[in-house]
């Protein structure tokens, strides 16, 4: 990865930080994003100390579209080329929260943020030669269903249902992106990191997190183990031309049946483009 520029969203803790650490150790020039300046700088110091890597920090709350746009502008001004974008940021909230844009937070952060950021950075990704978009989903996508009649959970909300839907959206987005980028040197892949020992969902935990996680925590993957697939998909020379695939434990696997529905993927792209104010057909 020496000489390659990588942006990892949500890189201040957990899987994102471990992903940044691993890629930095391979020689990449790293940029990470985080919501809290102090936490982000602390993570950056740890990564620099462990790897000696050049690393920059960008502060943004990616549940806000204005913040995503500001971040994209700052990244484009900072880097003449971007080789890898790792869409890692995500979250879970048991109760329904609304963003500054009036959108349900799980859908906004887990799906619309990577959708918008990827589109805003796509021109730069395409300019530098072979590049990769790596999106972190979850095995929970298999339980997801895209409810176009209630995407924002206004009529009926469940934290788990919202999360499952957002993770299915990650997979559908990746497959549609790969189809749209077939004529380019940019690949798009998606992955399940495994069940990882992080602070995921701690802001507003559901019943499962409160009651079950303390008992299974010792058996969960460490953040470094969880990041292994992200690092592999972002860096492996064997995957330079591999696109539109779903990875688990470093290997391509079939995702859920619903994730291969091209009509749903195309409709989701159009709806997402409308929600973030992008033309549905970008200048590919």
Secondary structure, 3 states (H helix, E strand, C coil): CCCCEEEECCCCCHHHHHHHHHHHHCCCEEEEEECCHHHHHHHHHHHHHHHCCCEEEEECCCCCHHHHHHHHHHHHHHCCCCCEEEECCCCCCCCCCECCCCCEHHHHHHHHHHHHHHHHHHHHHHHCCCEEEEEECCHHHHHCCCCCCCCCCCCCCCHHHHHHHHHHHHHHHHHHHHHHCCCCCEEEEEEECCCECCCCCHHHCCHHHHHCHHHHHHHCECHHHHHHHHHHHHHCHHHCCCCCCEEECCEEECCCHHHHCHHHHHHHHHHHHHHHCCCCCCCC
